[in-house]
Amino acid sequence: MGGAAAADYAWLSDRWTDGVGTTELCINFVRDLSPADAMRRIKVTPGTSGKVSVAAYAAQGGTVLADTGWGTRYVTNVAEPLSLGTAVATVFANVEDSEFSFWSNERLITTFGLYGYRYREGDDPDRLLADARDLNLCGDGYCENHVASALALASRVTGVHLSRAHYARPALTGSTDHLQAGW
């Protein structure tokens, strides 16, 4: 236990929250991959444009992908290739749904709704229990910092830290339209 705290990622949660408190984000923390390698694994060509896109930020310990169209949320498209030989944690939130998923070497370790931790599933759903408790993610109901806590959990389990300075640097961007084509 230990490491990132909700306060460490409140700024990122705020960045993806509008003026009335609605958060809409899909953030992936990917251990030990460069932004170019992460983009290559999900078949995104940097510099392409489309209706939806992803930005890949170099971070301490790996890469953080921020998706404007949520193409990287859908695990069949990106979690398996991103996690091959490494790990990826995804935090997704919008007005209809919110969830956390952790994949390691193409295996779904755990996934749960941010407001329903007891309904977690995966190959080892209890692996993150101590950290989830420490970050106040185990309660089923409203908590002011659920998204920031989930981002901190993603940082803890992958060992990837995204600072404001990392986020302020130029990122690789590209269209994720092709990831959504089959839905």
N, C-alpha and C positions, 0 to 999 in steps of 0.2 A: 504494500500500500504506500501511497505517497506519490509525489510528483505534481503534475499540473492540478490546479484548482479551478473551480468555476470562475473565480475572479480573473484568472489569467486569460479567459476566453470570452468574457462579457463584452469586450469591444467588438469581437468578431460576430457574436450573436446580434449586437446592436447594429452592426453594419448591414445586416440582412433583415432588419426589422423596420417597418415603416413607422410613420409618426403616430399611429394609433395602436401600436403594440402587436401587429401581425407580423410574424416571422415567416419568411419563405426562403429556405436554403437547402442546398445539398452539398455537403462538404465531405471529401474523402481524404483521409490521412494514409499515405502509402510509405511504408518503411523501405529504406535503402534503394529507392529508385530516383533517378534524376527526372526533372520535368519532361525532357525529351523521351526518356525510356517509358515513362507512364503514358504519355500521349501515343507512343508507338504501340504499346500493348492494347490500347483500346481503339486503335486504328483511326486516330485523329491526326490530321495533317495540320501542323502549326501554320497559322496565317490564313487558313480558309475561313469563309464567313457563311453564315446561314441563319435560319430562324432562331436557333438555340446554339449555345456555345459553352465551352469549358475553358477555364484559365488554370494553368499549372504553375504553382509557386514553389520555388526552391525553398526548402525549410531545413532546419537542423534535423538530421536523421532521415531525410527523405523528401517527399513532395506532398503538397496539399493541392487537391483539385477542387475548384469552386465552380459549380455548374449552374448556369442561368436557366437551363431548360429541363433539368433533372434527368437527363439521359444517363448520367453515371449512377443514379439511384438504383437502377434496375440490374440486380445482381447477375442475371443470366448474361448480360452484355459486358459487364466490366469487372465485377468483383473477382471472378475466377481468374481471368488473365492478369489482373493487377496483383493478385495474391500469390501467384506461382513463385515459389521459393522465398516468399516474404509474407507480409501481412498488410491488410487494409481494413480500416474502420470507417464506416459511413454514418453520418448524421444527416437525417432528412427531417424537415419540418415545414408544414404549411397549415392553412386553416382547417384542413380536413384530416390530416394525419401527421404523425411524427414517429420516427423510429431510429434505432441504433442497430447496426450490424457489424460484426467482427468476423473476418475471414482470415484464415492462415493456410497457406499452401493449398489453395483451391478447396478448402473445407470451411463450411459455415460453422463457426464455433458457437456463436450465440447471436440472436436477434430478439429485440423486444421493443414494444411501444414505449415512448418516453413517459406515458401516463399509465402504463400497465406492465410494470416489470415482472410481476408474478406470472405473466403469460409468455415468458421467454421460451425459446426453443433453439435447437441446433445440436451439434455433436457433443458439446460440453457446455450446456447453458449456464452452469453455475461457476464457470471459471472466473468470471469477473465480479463475483458477488461482493468480495471485500471492498474493492474499489467502488463499485456501484453504491454500496452502503455509505462509504466515506464521502461520496459526492452527492448523497441524498437522492439517488435515483431509484431507490427501492420502494418508495411509497407509491400507492396507486391513487393519484389525484393531483390537484394543482400544486405546483411548486414554482416559485418565481424564477428560478435559475435552471430549469430543466435543460434547455438547449445549451447554455454555457456549460453546465455540468456534463452533458453528453459530449461536447467538444473536448472538454478536459479528459474524459474517459478515453476518447479516441486517441488523444495525445499520449496518455499513459500506456495504453496497450500496444501502440505501435512504436513508441519511442520517438515520434516525430513532433517537433515543437515549431509552431508558426507564430512568430512575433509580429508586432505591428511593422517593424522594419522590413521583415521578409515580405509582408503583404504589400508594402509600399513600393517595392521594387517591380520592375517590368516582369510580366509573366508571359509564358507561351500561351497563346490562345488559338482555338480552332473550333470549327463547327462540329456539333454532335448530332446533327440532323439524321445522319445514317444510323445512329444507335436507336432512334425512335421509329425508323421506317417500318419495322415489323410489327408494331403494336396496333 
